[in-house]
C-alpha cells in the first residue's frame, strides 16, 4: 500500500494496488501521485510500515530549515495542490486504451486510389484491345491488397519522421508495382497449376485459356515496369528488379524437393522467401 493525497477533498487515502510507474504521476478520480508533489507531513500521513521506506530511500525535509523556509514551502505546496485540483490542469486519461487497430483502415483511401490508378495504367497501355479485360479482371478492389497495404503503412511510418503527413506519389507507385507483380504471378500460377478459380471466382486461365492467361500476366508485368521506370530512381529499380528474379527462382524451387528432412525444411524456407517474402521486403525497402 502507499499513501496518496486526494485532490478533491485534500485528505489522505490508502490505495491498495499502487503498482503504477511513478513517472506516470496522474491517477484516476482526480488523484495525483504524492511522490511528484514532494513530502510535507502536514498534508501526508504515512503508515508506520511505509515510514521506514521513506526514511531510507527518499529525501525528507531537514529539521534545521528555518521557519520562513517552512512557511514558503507550505504556501508553495498549497498553491500546487489548488492548481492541480482544477480539472483543466489534469489531462484526461482514458480508462481503457484501444487494443486493436485495423491496419487496412489506416490506408483504406490510398489503397482504393491505388486500384483505380492501376486500372488507368492498364487502359492507357492496352487501349480498347482484347487484352484489357483479362488484365483488369483481378483489379476489381475485392482482393485483400495486403502487399500495397504493408508498403503504404511503411511509407507513412517513415514519412512521419520527416514531418510528412501524406504518402508521396513515388511511394504510391511502388505500392502499385507491388500489387501488379503479385497479380501477374497469380495469373501465371493458375496456368502452371491449371487452377480454375482465384479469389472466389473463375480464374483468367479458366475464362480465357492458357495462352491468353500467359500473355495477360506478361502484359501486367510490362505495364508495372513502365510505372517503375517513371519513378526515376535507379536504386529503387534495382531493388524491385530482384523481386522478379526471386519469383522465377522460387517457382522453380517449388517444382522440386529434397529427400533429407533438414534439407527439405531449408529448401522450403528459401522457396517461401523467394516466392512470397521477397516481394513484400523489397517493396518496403524501396
Secondary structure, DSSP 8 states (H G I E B T S, - for coil): -EEEEETTT--EEEES---S-TTT-B-STTEE-HHHH---TTT----HHHHHHHHHHS----TTS-HHHHHHHHHHHHHHHHHHHSGGGS----SS------HHHHTHHHHHHHHHHHHHHHHHHHTTSTHHHHHHTT-SS-S--HHHHHHHHHHHHHHHHTT--S--HHHHHHHHHHHHHHHHHHHHHHHHHT--EETTEE-HHHHHHHHHHHHHHHHHHHHHHHHHHHH--HHHHHHHHHHHHHHHHHHHHHH---SSHHHHHHHHHHHHIIIIIHHHHHHHH-
